[in-house]
């Protein structure tokens, strides 16, 4: 079983759906998405308590993962995305979890995120990259 955390945005699902479809095709039931987006309207992110709670939840999702898939669009499109994707990346580094940056096939990573992933691949290469770095 391969446990994967995918950086995500709570409000945009198209990227995640495409990635999960790719991983489903490659691994079937042999993988789990630990970065499953959810939104609890009771958590007030702007409060210190709310931010701390989300950070704790994020850590419970990232820490057991075998690989983190990093979407630069999540990191680059908003300050909130940068905050939470950055936190997930920091946790991955702390737990020595490999980070795969995901780009459109044939694209190159934007300069501001190049160093944030251990490896950059397109969607068509993702399953092979996951197998190469995961050690379930």
N, C-alpha and C positions, 0 to 999 in steps of 0.2 A: 504494500500500500504506500503510495506516494502522497505526502501531505504538502499542499502548496498554499502559500498566501499570495494573493493577487492584490496589488494596490488598487484602490477603487474610489469612486466618487459615489456618494449616497444617492445622487439624483440622476446619474447617467448610466444606463445599463448596456448600451449597444456594444461597447468594447468588451465588457465582461462576458456577454452572451456569446460573442464570436470566439473568445478565448476558451471559454468552458466547452463550447461545441468542439473546438479543435482537440482539447484534452480528452473529452469524452470519446471522440473518434479514435484517438491514439491509445488510450488506457482503459476505456470502458469503466468498469466499477473499481479499477485499481488505483484510483486517486481520490483525494478529498480536497475540497475547496475550503481552506481555513480562513480565507478573506471574504467570506460571504457578506455582501453589503446589507446593512439593516439600518433602520432609523427609529429611535425611540423618542417621540416628541416630549417625553417627560424629562429628558436630560437636557439641561441648559448648558450648551458648550461654552458660553461666554462666562460662566461662573467657574471659580477655581475648583469647586467640588465636581461639577459636571465634566470639566476637562480631565480631572484626575480619574474619574470613573471610566471615561472613554479610553484613557491611556492604559488603565488596568485591563480593560476588555481587549484592547488592541494587543497588549503583550500576551494575553492568553491565546490569541489567535496566531501571533507571529512565532512565539517561542518554540512550539512543537513542530513547526514546519520544516520540511527538508529543503525547500527552495522558496525564494520570494521572487515573484514576477513583478517587475517594476514597469509601470506605464508612465512615460515622461509627460504625457498629456495631463495626467492627474496632478503631477508635481508642478507643472508650469502654468496651469490655467487660473489658479487662484491662490491667495495666501493661505486659505484653509487647507487646500489640497497640498500645498508645500509643507505646511505644518504637520499634517497627519501622515502623508507619504514619507516625509523626512523622519518622523518618529519611527515608522515601520522600518525604514532603512537602518536607522541607528540600532534598533533592536536586532535586526538581522545581523548586523556587524558584531554586536555584543554576544550573540548566540552562535556566531560563526556559521551563519546560514548563507549559502551562495545566493547571489542576486543576479537574475537574468533580466536585462533590459529588453523590452519588446518594442519593436518598430514595425512600421509597414514594410513589407518585403521590398528590399532594395534601398531603403532609406538609411540615412546616417543619423546618429544621435545629435541632438542640439548641443552646442558647446557647453552650455551651463549644466548639463546632466551627464556628460560623457564619462566622468569618473565615478558616477554613482552606482554603476553596475559592473559586475565582474566580467560579464560577457553580454554582447548585444546581438540579437537575432531577429529575423522576421518571423511572422506567424507560421509560415511553412516549415521553419526550422525548430520551432518551439519544442515539440515532443522529443526530438533528439537531444536538444540542449538540456532539457529537464532530466533525461536519462543519464546524460554525461555527468551532471553535477549532483544529482540526488543520491543519497545513500540510505534508503529506508531500512 
